[in-house]
Amino acid sequence: MTVAYIEHLGVTGYGHALREMTELAAARTQGAIPDTVMLLEHEPVITLGSRAVRAGELPLPDEQYAVRGIEIVEVSRGGRSTYHGPGQLVGYPVVDLTPRGRDLRAYVRTLENVLVDTLAELSIDARPHREPHAAGVWVEDRKIASIGVRCARWVTSHGFSLNVCNDLGVYELFDACGLGDARFTSVQAETGEPITVDDVREVVVRHLAARFGFEFTELPGAVV
């Protein structure tokens, strides 16, 4: 087992989380901290990754998203457009891939497996999507989790989002992940049972520890 830091932020604005993630990635690159995982929920935001086609994926003017309380942010991760909001568990692992063979594809597969393991524990049969440019986890034809990562100097940032009990209606407002008419779902929608992010968080933590060989300890307050 490898000691790693974990931080639970609760509902957090995207800008604040991005700044902290960037600082953690810089510290990890310098060897000042071990691998670290941020877990949080975001205030409503649509993020546009490096492959996003803004005109095609955001059919409404920015003002129409703003009036609905949804921020639009361009980010440096891979992938296309993704929604984050309350009721969705977001994980940002800051991991040095050098001791892990510098294999970014294997890292993404590990994140997918963490989510598949988590959903299996919640009695949901999920799987990764193996088509090109479609990283994430699906329940039949319904997408339940998204993955979009950045890797600089073999240190990762950004990560995954798992729909737990968030409003799925927002996916009708944009072409999420550039998938056209793909359907989206959540843990609550699949199980038909009330559930919260708090209920799911510790399950995700347990499977992150198992898949990555982490022994988690809380992130010290003085690190960032």
N, CA, C and O of each residue as an XYZ file, in Angstrom:
896
protein
N       0.838     -1.200      0.000
C       0.000      0.000      0.000
C       0.880      1.260      0.000
O       1.942      1.288      0.621
N       0.427      2.275     -0.691
C       1.135      3.547     -0.795
C       0.322      4.633     -0.115
O      -0.876      4.764     -0.367
N       0.959      5.409      0.742
C       0.242      6.499      1.410
C      -0.143      7.556      0.380
O       0.686      7.965     -0.433
N      -1.384      7.995      0.413
C      -1.885      9.043     -0.473
C      -2.779      9.971      0.339
O      -3.387      9.559      1.327
N      -2.852     11.224     -0.088
C      -3.735     12.190      0.561
C      -5.123     12.132     -0.081
O      -5.273     11.797     -1.256
N      -6.129     12.470      0.726
C      -7.489     12.626      0.206
C      -8.076     13.889      0.807
O      -7.805     14.236      1.956
N      -8.896     14.578     -0.001
C      -9.526     15.812      0.454
C     -10.996     15.788      0.067
O     -11.329     15.534     -1.091
N     -11.876     16.051      1.026
C     -13.316     16.116      0.791
C     -13.734     17.587      0.851
O     -13.660     18.215      1.907
N     -14.175     18.133     -0.290
C     -14.445     19.566     -0.364
C     -15.919     19.930     -0.294
O     -16.233     21.095     -0.051
N     -16.831     19.001     -0.493
C     -18.240     19.367     -0.524
C     -18.574     20.113     -1.810
O     -17.873     19.971     -2.812
N     -19.645     20.912     -1.785
C     -20.053     21.679     -2.973
C     -19.111     22.863     -3.140
O     -18.987     23.701     -2.246
N     -18.445     22.924     -4.296
C     -17.354     23.877     -4.514
C     -17.475     24.496     -5.895
O     -17.778     23.803     -6.867
N     -17.239     25.800     -5.986
C     -17.198     26.455     -7.284
C     -16.085     25.896     -8.148
O     -15.038     25.491     -7.643
N     -16.316     25.875     -9.463
C     -15.344     25.246    -10.341
C     -13.994     25.957    -10.302
O     -12.951     25.304    -10.272
N     -14.006     27.277    -10.302
C     -12.759     28.029    -10.309
C     -11.897     27.739     -9.095
O     -10.683     27.576     -9.211
N     -12.528     27.675     -7.928
C     -11.778     27.387     -6.697
C     -11.149     25.996     -6.765
O      -9.978     25.820     -6.430
N     -11.937     25.010     -7.203
C     -11.413     23.642     -7.280
C     -10.288     23.538     -8.304
O      -9.305     22.831     -8.080
N     -10.429     24.242     -9.430
C      -9.404     24.193    -10.463
C      -8.085     24.777     -9.958
O      -7.015     24.227    -10.221
N      -8.167     25.891     -9.231
C      -6.937     26.483     -8.685
C      -6.259     25.543     -7.708
O      -5.039     25.378     -7.741
N      -7.043     24.928     -6.841
C      -6.441     24.012     -5.865
C      -5.858     22.781     -6.548
O      -4.775     22.326     -6.182
N      -6.565     22.238     -7.536
C      -6.059     21.086     -8.262
C      -4.744     21.424     -8.966
O      -3.819     20.613     -8.984
N      -4.667     22.615     -9.543
C      -3.447     23.038    -10.227
C      -2.283     23.149     -9.249
O      -1.163     22.754     -9.569
N      -2.540     23.680     -8.069
C      -1.494     23.789     -7.046
C      -1.040     22.407     -6.581
O       0.153     22.172     -6.387
N      -1.987     21.502     -6.407
C      -1.631     20.145     -5.987
C      -0.802     19.441     -7.056
O       0.160     18.742     -6.739
N      -1.178     19.627     -8.333
C      -0.428     18.996     -9.413
C       1.007     19.530     -9.466
O       1.950     18.777     -9.706
N       1.159     20.836     -9.241
C       2.511     21.405     -9.225
C       3.325     20.836     -8.071
O       4.505     20.523     -8.227
N       2.686     20.705     -6.913
C       3.382     20.153     -5.746
C       3.746     18.692     -5.973
O       4.814     18.242     -5.559
N       2.850     17.948     -6.638
C       3.150     16.529     -6.913
C       4.291     16.418     -7.917
O       5.147     15.543     -7.783
N       4.316     17.282     -8.910
C       5.389     17.265     -9.903
C       6.749     17.492     -9.251
O       7.754     16.918     -9.670
N       6.767     18.337     -8.219
C       8.012     18.642     -7.505
C       8.340     17.610     -6.436
O       9.375     17.705     -5.777
N       7.462     16.620     -6.259
C       7.691     15.606     -5.235
C       7.434     16.092     -3.830
O       7.882     15.479     -2.862
N       6.696     17.218     -3.709
C       6.442     17.799     -2.390
C       5.309     17.106     -1.648
O       5.220     17.203     -0.424
N       4.444     16.409     -2.375
C       3.333     15.682     -1.766
C       3.213     14.322     -2.443
O       3.717     14.133     -3.551
N       2.549     13.373     -1.785
C       2.269     12.093     -2.451
C       1.077     12.238     -3.388
O       0.517     13.326     -3.517
N       0.688     11.156     -4.037
C      -0.537     11.156     -4.830
C      -1.696     11.636     -3.951
O      -1.766     11.318     -2.763
N      -2.598     12.403     -4.558
C      -3.669     13.053     -3.806
C      -4.969     12.980     -4.601
O      -4.958     13.142     -5.821
N      -6.082     12.739     -3.924
C      -7.384     12.688     -4.572
C      -8.299     13.728     -3.940
O      -8.492     13.737     -2.724
N      -8.866     14.609     -4.776
C      -9.898     15.549     -4.351
C     -11.260     14.946     -4.687
O     -11.471     14.485     -5.809
N     -12.183     14.944     -3.730
C     -13.565     14.516     -3.962
C     -14.493     15.665     -3.608
O     -14.340     16.288     -2.557
N     -15.454     15.949     -4.476
C     -16.297     17.122     -4.286
C     -17.543     17.041     -5.146
O     -17.701     16.127     -5.955
N     -18.421     18.005     -4.960
C     -19.510     18.301     -5.875
C     -19.279     19.716     -6.396
O     -18.715     20.556     -5.696
N     -19.714     19.973     -7.618
C     -19.551     21.314     -8.164
C     -20.864     22.078     -8.161
O     -21.943     21.491     -8.244
N     -20.755     23.397     -8.063
C     -21.869     24.243     -8.445
C     -22.076     24.054     -9.947
O     -21.126     23.701    -10.644
N     -23.295     24.277    -10.473
C     -23.590     23.916    -11.869
C     -22.625     24.557    -12.878
O     -22.439     25.774    -12.889
N     -22.016     23.715    -13.721
C     -21.048     24.181    -14.701
C     -20.991     23.191    -15.861
O     -21.089     21.981    -15.657
N     -20.832     23.710    -17.074
C     -20.498     22.886    -18.230
C     -19.065     23.212    -18.594
O     -18.740     24.366    -18.870
N     -18.204     22.205    -18.597
C     -16.808     22.413    -18.954
C     -16.563     21.889    -20.366
O     -17.120     20.871    -20.779
N     -15.721     22.609    -21.089
C     -15.407     22.268    -22.474
C     -13.955     21.833    -22.550
O     -13.051     22.641    -22.336
N     -13.724     20.553    -22.855
C     -12.377     20.030    -22.956
C     -11.729     20.365    -24.288
O     -12.300     21.095    -25.099
N     -10.538     19.832    -24.509
C      -9.745     20.196    -25.679
C     -10.384     19.762    -26.994
O     -10.073     20.334    -28.039
N     -11.268     18.765    -26.971
C     -11.906     18.274    -28.193
C     -13.325     18.796    -28.363
O     -14.020     18.390    -29.295
N     -13.767     19.682    -27.487
C     -15.138     20.192    -27.563
C     -15.321     21.073    -28.795
O     -14.427     21.831    -29.170
N     -16.487     20.963    -29.416
C     -16.871     21.823    -30.534
C     -17.973     22.734    -30.005
O     -19.148     22.367    -29.981
N     -17.569     23.928    -29.582
C     -18.478     24.801    -28.847
C     -19.785     25.053    -29.600
O     -20.866     24.938    -29.021
N     -19.694     25.392    -30.877
C     -20.900     25.733    -31.637
C     -21.846     24.544    -31.757
O     -23.065     24.711    -31.760
N     -21.276     23.341    -31.856
C     -22.117     22.171    -32.018
C     -22.656     21.609    -30.719
O     -23.732     21.012    -30.702
N     -21.919     21.793    -29.624
C     -22.293     21.150    -28.366
C     -23.084     22.058    -27.429
O     -23.739     21.580    -26.503
N     -23.023     23.371    -27.671
C     -23.788     24.324    -26.865
C     -24.771     25.051    -27.775
O     -24.431     26.102    -28.318
N     -25.969     24.526    -27.954
C     -26.917     25.127    -28.895
C     -27.495     26.459    -28.424
O     -28.025     27.219    -29.235
N     -27.402     26.749    -27.145
C     -27.959     27.990    -26.606
C     -26.853     29.025    -26.429
O     -25.688     28.664    -26.260
N     -27.208     30.317    -26.467
C     -26.224     31.347    -26.128
C     -25.803     31.207    -24.666
O     -26.562     30.700    -23.841
N     -24.588     31.661    -24.351
C     -24.095     31.567    -22.976
C     -25.062     32.195    -21.990
O     -25.195     31.727    -20.859
N     -25.749     33.272    -22.422
C     -26.676     33.974    -21.528
C     -27.824     33.061    -21.085
O     -28.335     33.193    -19.973
N     -28.225     32.131    -21.968
C     -29.307     31.226    -21.623
C     -28.869     30.194    -20.587
O     -29.672     29.752    -19.766
N     -27.617     29.819    -20.627
C     -27.108     28.932    -19.585
C     -26.950     29.701    -18.272
O     -27.245     29.180    -17.196
N     -26.483     30.943    -18.376
C     -26.285     31.760    -17.180
C     -27.600     31.988    -16.444
O     -27.636     31.942    -15.215
N     -28.679     32.232    -17.183
C     -29.963     32.489    -16.545
C     -30.473     31.245    -15.823
O     -31.306     31.343    -14.922
N     -29.978     30.093    -16.217
C     -30.311     28.836    -15.537
C     -29.307     28.513    -14.428
O     -29.386     27.460    -13.795
N     -28.367     29.424    -14.202
C     -27.386     29.230    -13.132
C     -26.247     28.316    -13.507
O     -25.576     27.778    -12.626
N     -26.005     28.120    -14.815
C     -24.955     27.202    -15.277
C     -23.801     28.010    -15.862
O     -23.991     28.782    -16.803
N     -22.610     27.832    -15.306
C     -21.418     28.496    -15.803
C     -20.838     27.695    -16.972
O     -20.955     26.470    -17.002
N     -20.211     28.384    -17.936
C     -19.511     27.730    -19.039
C     -18.023     28.015    -18.886
O     -17.621     29.175    -18.796
N     -17.192     26.953    -18.854
C     -15.753     27.123    -18.633
C     -14.984     26.257    -19.625
O     -15.290     25.075    -19.782
N     -13.998     26.830    -20.291
C     -13.083     26.068    -21.135
C     -11.913     25.587    -20.281
O     -11.328     26.367    -19.529
N     -11.574     24.304    -20.397
C     -10.553     23.712    -19.535
C      -9.520     22.975    -20.381
O      -9.725     22.740    -21.572
N      -8.404     22.615    -19.743
C      -7.274     22.034    -20.464
C      -7.256     20.510    -20.448
O      -6.278     19.909    -20.892
N      -8.302     19.875    -19.952
C      -8.333     18.409    -19.957
C      -8.676     17.911    -21.355
O      -9.054     18.685    -22.234
N      -8.535     16.586    -21.542
C      -9.006     15.967    -22.765
C     -10.523     15.829    -22.751
O     -11.186     16.132    -21.759
N     -11.051     15.367    -23.871
C     -12.482     15.128    -23.937
C     -13.257     16.323    -24.455
O     -12.678     17.300    -24.929
N     -14.573     16.233    -24.358
C     -15.437     17.248    -24.939
C     -16.222     17.957    -23.838
O     -15.633     18.337    -22.826
N     -17.505     18.142    -23.999
C     -18.285     18.912    -23.022
C     -18.856     17.993    -21.945
O     -19.318     16.888    -22.229
N     -18.815     18.471    -20.716
C     -19.292     17.688    -19.571
C     -19.995     18.618    -18.590
O     -19.583     19.759    -18.385
N     -21.061     18.107    -17.993
C     -21.772     18.866    -16.952
C     -21.349     18.385    -15.575
O     -21.171     17.187    -15.354
N     -21.189     19.325    -14.647
C     -21.008     19.017    -13.234
C     -22.016     19.827    -12.425
O     -22.302     20.979    -12.749
N     -22.546     19.220    -11.381
C     -23.485     19.933    -10.530
C     -23.745     19.188     -9.243
O     -23.294     18.054     -9.079
N     -24.471     19.812     -8.322
C     -24.808     19.156     -7.056
C     -25.509     17.819     -7.296
O     -26.325     17.684     -8.208
N     -25.175     16.843     -6.467
C     -25.730     15.511     -6.628
C     -24.878     14.609     -7.497
O     -25.216     13.447     -7.720
N     -23.772     15.147     -7.987
C     -22.825     14.382     -8.807
C     -21.495     14.340     -8.061
O     -20.998     15.380     -7.631
N     -20.922     13.169     -7.903
C     -19.632     13.035     -7.232
C     -18.505     13.201     -8.249
O     -18.429     12.468     -9.236
N     -17.634     14.174     -7.993
C     -16.508     14.458     -8.872
C     -15.221     14.067     -8.153
O     -15.041     14.365     -6.972
N     -14.331     13.398     -8.880
C     -13.042     13.014     -8.315
C     -11.904     13.524     -9.182
O     -11.889     13.310    -10.394
N     -10.944     14.205     -8.548
C      -9.758     14.709     -9.240
C      -8.518     14.038     -8.642
O      -7.941     14.568     -7.693
N      -8.098     12.898     -9.169
C      -6.856     12.275     -8.692
C      -5.634     12.988     -9.289
O      -5.541     13.181    -10.501
N      -4.722     13.365     -8.428
C      -3.443     13.951     -8.841
C      -2.407     12.867     -8.588
O      -1.959     12.676     -7.457
N      -2.031     12.157     -9.648
C      -1.254     10.924     -9.526
C      -0.025     10.997    -10.433
O      -0.129     11.363    -11.604
N       1.126     10.650     -9.889
C       2.357     10.555    -10.680
C       2.376      9.191    -11.367
O       2.446      8.153    -10.710
N       2.312      9.210    -12.687
C       2.269      7.951    -13.439
C       3.642      7.347    -13.681
O       3.728      6.232    -14.196
N       4.707      8.032    -13.332
C       6.041      7.484    -13.585
C       6.263      6.146    -12.879
O       6.750      5.208    -13.510
N       5.920      6.025    -11.583
C       6.084      4.702    -10.947
C       5.091      3.664    -11.466
O       5.218      2.478    -11.162
N       4.110      4.103    -12.241
C       3.079      3.200    -12.758
C       3.277      2.921    -14.250
O       2.345      2.502    -14.936
N       4.488      3.154    -14.743
C       4.805      2.805    -16.117
C       4.474      3.852    -17.162
O       4.553      3.581    -18.360
N       4.102      5.053    -16.717
C       3.773      6.142    -17.648
C       2.769      5.695    -18.713
O       2.936      5.972    -19.901
N       1.736      5.005    -18.267
C       0.720      4.453    -19.174
C      -0.605      5.157    -18.902
O      -1.338      4.781    -17.987
N      -0.908      6.180    -19.701
C      -2.115      6.965    -19.477
C      -3.373      6.155    -19.765
O      -4.373      6.299    -19.062
N      -3.336      5.321    -20.771
C      -4.511      4.498    -21.079
C      -4.823      3.538    -19.936
O      -5.987      3.338    -19.590
N      -3.792      2.948    -19.354
C      -4.020      2.053    -18.215
C      -4.607      2.827    -17.038
O      -5.460      2.317    -16.312
N      -4.142      4.065    -16.856
C      -4.688      4.903    -15.777
C      -6.180      5.143    -15.988
O      -6.970      5.008    -15.053
N      -6.570      5.500    -17.217
C      -7.991      5.737    -17.500
C      -8.794      4.463    -17.271
O      -9.894      4.511    -16.722
N      -8.249      3.325    -17.691
C      -8.951      2.051    -17.464
C      -9.121      1.778    -15.971
O     -10.142      1.236    -15.546
N      -8.119      2.153    -15.179
C      -8.232      1.956    -13.729
C      -9.347      2.817    -13.158
O     -10.114      2.354    -12.313
N      -9.448      4.070    -13.609
C     -10.552      4.922    -13.161
C     -11.896      4.306    -13.548
O     -12.829      4.293    -12.746
N     -11.991      3.802    -14.768
C     -13.233      3.149    -15.184
C     -13.545      1.965    -14.273
O     -14.694      1.778    -13.874
N     -12.544      1.176    -13.947
C     -12.767      0.016    -13.094
C     -13.190      0.406    -11.687
O     -14.001     -0.283    -11.069
N     -12.645      1.508    -11.175
C     -13.079      2.010     -9.867
C     -14.579      2.287     -9.893
O     -15.300      1.925     -8.963
N     -15.041      2.927    -10.956
C     -16.458      3.278    -11.054
C     -17.324      2.044    -11.279
O     -18.412      1.942    -10.713
N     -16.856      1.107    -12.096
C     -17.601     -0.138    -12.311
C     -17.715     -0.913    -10.996
O     -18.784     -1.434    -10.676
N     -16.628     -0.991    -10.239
C     -16.650     -1.675     -8.941
C     -17.622     -0.998     -7.977
O     -18.375     -1.663     -7.266
N     -17.592      0.324     -7.967
C     -18.492      1.094     -7.097
C     -19.937      0.811     -7.443
O     -20.754      0.549     -6.560
N     -20.255      0.863     -8.723
C     -21.636      0.654     -9.148
C     -22.081     -0.782     -8.898
O     -23.243     -1.017     -8.565
N     -21.183     -1.737     -9.053
C     -21.531     -3.132     -8.758
C     -21.922     -3.287     -7.295
O     -22.859     -4.017     -6.971
N     -21.196     -2.592     -6.406
C     -21.535     -2.650     -4.978
C     -22.902     -2.040     -4.702
O     -23.560     -2.370     -3.716
N     -23.321     -1.135     -5.601
C     -24.629     -0.498     -5.469
C     -25.696     -1.222     -6.293
O     -26.779     -0.687     -6.532
N     -25.373     -2.454     -6.726
C     -26.294     -3.328     -7.473
C     -26.637     -2.783     -8.855
O     -27.753     -2.967     -9.343
N     -25.666     -2.107     -9.489
C     -25.838     -1.598    -10.845
C     -24.788     -2.264    -11.738
O     -23.593     -2.205    -11.448
N     -25.235     -2.889    -12.811
C     -24.335     -3.568    -13.751
C     -23.885     -2.551    -14.794
O     -24.643     -2.202    -15.700
N     -22.659     -2.081    -14.663
C     -22.132     -1.050    -15.557
C     -20.887     -1.561    -16.269
O     -20.314     -2.580    -15.884
N     -20.473     -0.841    -17.315
C     -19.306     -1.258    -18.086
C     -18.672     -0.022    -18.720
O     -19.332      1.004    -18.884
N     -17.392     -0.121    -19.074
C     -16.772      0.954    -19.857
C     -17.292      0.923    -21.292
O     -17.814     -0.089    -21.760
N     -17.140      2.039    -21.967
C     -17.488      2.151    -23.379
C     -16.185      2.088    -24.165
O     -15.321      2.945    -23.978
N     -16.021      1.113    -25.029
C     -14.756      0.888    -25.704
C     -14.649      1.554    -27.075
O     -13.643      1.370    -27.760
N     -15.646      2.313    -27.489
C     -15.537      3.012    -28.765
C     -14.560      4.178    -28.631
O     -14.387      4.699    -27.529
N     -13.915      4.603    -29.723
C     -12.940      5.698    -29.646
C     -13.555      6.978    -29.086
O     -14.693      7.322    -29.404
N     -12.791      7.676    -28.250
C     -13.170      8.976    -27.696
C     -14.455      8.910    -26.873
O     -15.205      9.885    -26.823
N     -14.712      7.785    -26.235
C     -15.940      7.650    -25.446
C     -15.627      7.105    -24.055
O     -16.368      6.271    -23.534
N     -14.549      7.565    -23.459
C     -14.202      7.105    -22.112
C     -15.336      7.418    -21.149
O     -15.958      8.479    -21.209
N     -15.581      6.484    -20.279
C     -16.654      6.657    -19.304
C     -17.260      5.321    -18.953
O     -16.738      4.271    -19.327
N     -18.370      5.364    -18.228
C     -19.015      4.136    -17.779
C     -20.502      4.226    -18.114
O     -21.136      5.271    -17.969
N     -21.025      3.105    -18.562
C     -22.395      3.063    -19.077
C     -23.196      1.948    -18.392
O     -22.643      0.943    -17.947
N     -24.509      2.159    -18.324
C     -25.463      1.127    -17.932
C     -26.324      0.866    -19.161
O     -27.218      1.650    -19.483
N     -26.051     -0.232    -19.839
C     -26.650     -0.499    -21.152
C     -26.350      0.684    -22.071
O     -25.181      0.953    -22.348
N     -27.380      1.404    -22.556
C     -27.129      2.517    -23.475
C     -27.183      3.873    -22.770
O     -27.341      4.906    -23.421
N     -27.052      3.872    -21.446
C     -27.184      5.098    -20.668
C     -25.848      5.420    -19.979
O     -25.286      4.578    -19.278
N     -25.361      6.619    -20.181
C     -24.081      6.991    -19.590
C     -24.297      7.465    -18.156
O     -25.149      8.314    -17.893
N     -23.513      6.905    -17.231
C     -23.668      7.229    -15.818
C     -22.438      7.930    -15.255
O     -22.520      8.566    -14.204
N     -21.306      7.824    -15.932
C     -20.079      8.448    -15.433
C     -19.215      8.886    -16.604
O     -19.157      8.221    -17.638
N     -18.541     10.027    -16.422
C     -17.659     10.574    -17.457
C     -16.231     10.649    -16.933
O     -15.998     10.782    -15.732
N     -15.282     10.562    -17.860
C     -13.860     10.666    -17.513
C     -13.190     11.615    -18.501
O     -13.357     11.486    -19.714
N     -12.439     12.559    -17.972
C     -11.642     13.460    -18.799
C     -10.411     13.860    -18.011
O     -10.536     14.468    -16.948
N      -9.240     13.539    -18.496
C      -8.024     13.755    -17.707
C      -7.018     14.615    -18.467
O      -7.069     14.738    -19.690
N      -6.131     15.187    -17.723
C      -4.964     15.896    -18.250
C      -3.732     15.245    -17.627
O      -3.760     14.824    -16.470
N      -2.664     15.166    -18.395
C      -1.414     14.606    -17.880
C      -0.271     15.502    -18.332
O      -0.043     15.650    -19.533
N       0.445     16.098    -17.396
C       1.587     16.957    -17.696
C       2.771     16.487    -16.864
O       2.675     16.369    -15.643
N       3.876     16.223    -17.528
C       5.068     15.675    -16.870
C       4.717     14.395    -16.110
O       5.292     14.093    -15.064
N       3.766     13.661    -16.659
C       3.297     12.377    -16.136
C       2.584     12.488    -14.790
O       2.476     11.506    -14.055
N       2.095     13.695    -14.472
C       1.236     13.892    -13.306
C      -0.166     14.219    -13.805
O      -0.343     15.125    -14.618
N      -1.152     13.488    -13.323
C      -2.526     13.647    -13.798
C      -3.259     14.751    -13.043
O      -2.911     15.110    -11.918
N      -4.283     15.271    -13.703
C      -5.244     16.158    -13.056
C      -6.594     15.968    -13.753
O      -6.709     15.175    -14.688
N      -7.606     16.696    -13.296
C      -8.994     16.455    -13.696
C      -9.324     14.999    -13.347
O      -8.649     14.431    -12.489
N     -10.326     14.368    -13.969
C     -10.624     13.013    -13.524
C     -11.982     12.506    -13.948
O     -12.248     12.363    -15.141
N     -12.864     12.226    -12.967
C     -14.125     11.552    -13.278
C     -15.291     12.245    -12.593
O     -15.119     12.975    -11.618
N     -16.478     11.999    -13.126
C     -17.716     12.431    -12.466
C     -18.718     11.293    -12.542
O     -18.876     10.653    -13.582
N     -19.390     11.051    -11.429
C     -20.375      9.979    -11.315
C     -21.728     10.581    -10.954
O     -21.873     11.236     -9.922
N     -22.714     10.353    -11.814
C     -24.059     10.846    -11.544
C     -24.681     10.027    -10.419
O     -24.878      8.820    -10.552
N     -24.983     10.687     -9.325
C     -25.571     10.007     -8.170
C     -27.048     10.353     -8.055
O     -27.901      9.481     -8.218
N     -27.360     11.607     -7.777
C     -28.753     12.031     -7.621
C     -28.959     13.414     -8.221
O     -29.829     14.161     -7.775
N     -28.167     13.759     -9.226
C     -28.246     15.079     -9.843
C     -29.417     15.163    -10.823
O     -29.978     14.148    -11.233
N     -29.768     16.389    -11.186
C     -30.839     16.660    -12.138
C     -30.379     16.237    -13.528
O     -29.415     16.794    -14.054
N     -31.049     15.268    -14.126
C     -30.669     14.784    -15.445
C     -31.239     15.635    -16.566
O     -30.848     15.478    -17.722
N     -32.158     16.536    -16.240
C     -32.763     17.388    -17.259
C     -31.763     18.303    -17.935
O     -31.984     18.734    -19.067
N     -30.657     18.607    -17.253
C     -29.666     19.509    -17.830
C     -29.054     18.934    -19.105
O     -28.595     19.695    -19.957
N     -29.037     17.614    -19.256
C     -28.445     17.012    -20.447
C     -29.266     17.278    -21.709
O     -28.801     17.011    -22.817
N     -30.478     17.800    -21.548
C     -31.281     18.190    -22.703
C     -30.882     19.563    -23.227
O     -31.343     19.972    -24.293
N     -30.030     20.284    -22.491
C     -29.664     21.652    -22.847
C     -28.396     21.735    -23.684
O     -28.077     22.805    -24.203
N     -27.664     20.630    -23.830
C     -26.430     20.646    -24.617
C     -26.106     19.230    -25.080
O     -26.691     18.260    -24.597
N     -25.177     19.123    -26.010
C     -24.771     17.818    -26.544
C     -23.616     17.297    -25.696
O     -22.450     17.454    -26.059
N     -23.940     16.687    -24.582
C     -22.931     16.251    -23.620
C     -21.974     15.244    -24.250
O     -22.398     14.256    -24.851
N     -20.684     15.509    -24.103
C     -19.622     14.643    -24.612
C     -19.646     14.491    -26.127
O     -18.959     13.627    -26.671
N     -20.438     15.330    -26.823
C     -20.558     15.209    -28.263
C     -21.172     13.897    -28.702
O     -20.851     13.390    -29.777
N     -22.063     13.335    -27.874
C     -22.611     12.001    -28.131
C     -23.962     12.021    -28.828
O     -24.590     10.975    -28.992
N     -24.413     13.192    -29.239
C     -25.686     13.266    -29.948
C     -26.861     12.948    -29.059
O     -27.105     13.646    -28.074
N     -27.592     11.903    -29.393
C     -28.821     11.567    -28.667
C     -28.609     10.567    -27.534
O     -29.567      9.945    -27.075
N     -27.369     10.403    -27.077
C     -27.106      9.462    -25.988
C     -27.899      9.829    -24.747
O     -28.102     11.006    -24.451
N     -28.340      8.821    -24.032
C     -29.095      9.036    -22.804
C     -28.136      9.036    -21.612
O     -27.094      8.380    -21.629
N     -28.516      9.787    -20.582
C     -27.730      9.832    -19.352
C     -28.597      9.351    -18.195
O     -29.818      9.502    -18.209
N     -27.946      8.773    -17.202
C     -28.666      8.235    -16.064
C     -27.884      8.513    -14.789
O     -26.823      9.136    -14.829
N     -28.404      8.055    -13.663
C     -27.760      8.266    -12.363
C     -27.978      7.041    -11.496
O     -28.782      6.167    -11.825
N     -27.257      6.984    -10.388
C     -27.441      5.885     -9.435
C     -28.889      5.863     -8.957
O     -29.509      4.802     -8.890
N     -29.424      7.028     -8.628
C     -30.795      7.090     -8.120
C     -31.793      6.643     -9.172
O     -32.741      5.923     -8.857
N     -31.594      7.059    -10.425
C     -32.517      6.664    -11.489
C     -32.475      5.157    -11.732
O     -33.504      4.543    -12.010
N     -31.287      4.563    -11.629
C     -31.151      3.135    -11.902
C     -31.688      2.260    -10.776
O     -32.268      1.204    -11.027
N     -31.495      2.695     -9.554
C     -31.938      1.880     -8.417
C     -33.363      2.177     -7.993
O     -34.021      1.335     -7.381
N     -33.846      3.371     -8.315
C     -35.170      3.774     -7.868
C     -35.250      4.039     -6.378
O     -36.338      4.134     -5.812
N     -34.092      4.159     -5.747
C     -34.027      4.375     -4.312
C     -33.388      5.738     -4.014
O     -32.493      6.169     -4.741
N     -33.840      6.422     -2.949
C     -33.184      7.678     -2.582
C     -31.747      7.423     -2.149
O     -31.475      6.494     -1.389
N     -30.841      8.243     -2.629
C     -29.428      8.077     -2.309
C     -28.767      9.445     -2.400
O     -29.233     10.317     -3.132
N     -27.694      9.629     -1.666
C     -26.986     10.901     -1.669
C     -25.526     10.683     -2.055
O     -25.035      9.554     -2.070
N     -24.848     11.776     -2.365
C     -23.414     11.699     -2.645
C     -22.670     11.165     -1.427
O     -21.707     10.412     -1.574
N     -23.098     11.540     -0.238
C     -22.451     11.029      0.979
C     -22.522      9.504      1.043
O     -21.583      8.857      1.506
N     -23.633      8.931      0.579
C     -23.785      7.479      0.597
C     -22.774      6.796     -0.329
O     -22.313      5.691     -0.046
N     -22.438      7.456     -1.424
C     -21.600      6.849     -2.460
C     -20.124      7.139     -2.238
O     -19.269      6.351     -2.642
N     -19.819      8.258     -1.603
C     -18.422      8.716     -1.510
C     -17.511      7.663     -0.900
O     -16.449      7.378     -1.452
N     -17.898      7.087      0.214
C     -17.010      6.138      0.878
C     -16.848      4.847      0.083
O     -15.826      4.171      0.197
N     -17.850      4.504     -0.719
C     -17.710      3.335     -1.593
C     -16.647      3.617     -2.652
O     -15.804      2.765     -2.932
N     -16.687      4.820     -3.240
C     -15.678      5.206     -4.223
C     -14.291      5.225     -3.590
O     -13.331      4.738     -4.186
N     -14.180      5.782     -2.392
C     -12.882      5.852     -1.706
C     -12.313      4.447     -1.511
O     -11.124      4.220     -1.731
N     -13.149      3.522     -1.105
C     -12.692      2.163     -0.859
C     -12.167      1.520     -2.139
O     -11.153      0.823     -2.112
N     -12.851      1.751     -3.260
C     -12.415      1.136     -4.512
C     -11.229      1.874     -5.135
O     -10.416      1.256     -5.821
N     -11.118      3.176     -4.910
C      -9.897      3.883     -5.307
C      -8.692      3.290     -4.582
O      -7.651      3.041     -5.190
N      -8.844      3.070     -3.285
C      -7.743      2.507     -2.495
C      -7.370      1.120     -3.005
O      -6.188      0.791     -3.107
N      -8.370      0.312     -3.322
C      -8.099     -1.056     -3.764
C      -7.431     -1.086     -5.141
O      -6.459     -1.814     -5.343
N      -7.940     -0.311     -6.070
C      -7.421     -0.351     -7.443
C      -6.044      0.297     -7.578
O      -5.217     -0.152     -8.371
N      -5.801      1.357     -6.797
C      -4.523      2.064     -6.906
C      -3.513      1.642     -5.843
O      -2.352      2.045     -5.902
N      -3.942      0.833     -4.869
C      -3.038      0.446     -3.800
C      -2.745      1.586     -2.849
O      -1.635      1.692     -2.328
N      -3.748      2.457     -2.613
C      -3.571      3.615     -1.747
C      -3.963      3.302     -0.312
O      -4.888      2.529     -0.061
N      -3.254      3.907      0.618
C      -3.687      4.006      2.009
C      -3.907      5.484      2.274
O      -2.949      6.249      2.393
N      -5.177      5.889      2.368
C      -5.498      7.306      2.406
C      -5.321      7.923      3.793
O      -5.609      7.302      4.816
N      -4.836      9.170      3.790
C      -4.829     10.008      4.971
C      -5.293     11.395      4.543
O      -5.095     11.787      3.393
N      -5.904     12.138      5.454
C      -6.467     13.435      5.092
C      -5.369     14.413      4.660
O      -4.281     14.444      5.236
N      -5.678     15.206      3.639
C      -4.745     16.223      3.152
C      -4.483     17.258      4.244
O      -5.433     17.864      4.738
N      -3.227     17.480      4.636
C      -2.933     18.509      5.637
C      -3.343     19.887      5.134
O      -3.187     20.186      3.950
N      -3.856     20.711      6.006
C      -4.333     22.033      5.613
C      -3.259     22.951      5.101
O      -3.574     23.881      4.358
N      -2.013     22.747      5.450
C      -0.954     23.654      5.049
C      -0.379     23.362      3.669
O       0.497     24.086      3.197
N      -0.868     22.301      3.014
C      -0.261     21.896      1.738
C      -0.585     22.908      0.642
O       0.290     23.228     -0.163
N      -1.823     23.424      0.584
C      -2.201     24.380     -0.449
C      -2.732     25.646      0.198
O      -3.108     26.586     -0.502
